[in-house]
């Protein structure tokens, strides 16, 4: 039996995650430990544990940070209430919110000012959803998937817009939008696509190879929305099986029974070293023929947060 690996490209770190992780690393270099981080900077266990070893302290809320200390806000974004809490405690803040999430926040504020009902498609309890909804809580209703559409109520069907969490499945989001438009034919679209380019690209890459795969391994953490979506997309696109793993050691050898083609990809918050670990594990078991499946080239880079760049310049260190 021929054994091969199809390796998705693009995979792994997106520009927003790269920026957020570098932000914490540079904050530690510039200010010294400890640097507090509200929530996980990105949803990846390895990244969080590595930063903890370097002196980052992860907290759930700003009120757990000692007064006057430095706190970084995660890539998922925070609501105005969190900024207010930080100001009340005189915390020094660095906002590592992904610029694509910030764009959705700005859309929410603008449509709220125009008194629209905002239907936010996303997962209940996800940090990004909480941050976006917090920009206009009186105007935002969460729509958690197609099945939630029937319970939506609006004040004026001619003044309704949908926005979405950036890390969702494109297909499921459009299914929800189509259901919403059946109920509200005048539903307005966001001015530009809310689902992040990297989320879409990773899903397209998995779709391109899934039908050839007996097994798709998605490297990513269970609390990473975009990683979990990649498993679903792989199965829906024809993979026989798809599994989410944090590390190579999480792979169950029995998953390889009868398998000739393994697809490998990783979520947008996953460092490449973890993918290399999985490829090494597979190679040891005969899966050493690796073919890259390329569906897009990514070269987007976001500059570091302004507050951090200023601190680096003041410290005389290169940004």
Secondary structure, DSSP 4 states (H G I P E B T S, - for coil): ---EEEEEES-S--HHHHHHHHHHHHHHHHH-S-EEEES-SSS-HHHHHHHHHHTEEEESSGGGSPTT-EEEE-TT---HHHHHHHHHTT-EEEE---HHHHHHHHHHHHHHHTT-EEEEES-TT-HHHHHHHTTSTTTEEEE-SGGGGGG---S-TTSEEEEE-TTS-HHHHHHHHHHHHHH-TTPBPPSS--S-HHHHHHHHHHHHHHTT-SEEEEES-TT-HHHHHHHHHHHHTT-SEEEEESSGGG--GGGGTT--EEEEEE-TT--HHHHHHHHHHHHTTT---EEEEE-------PPPPHHHHHHHHHTT---
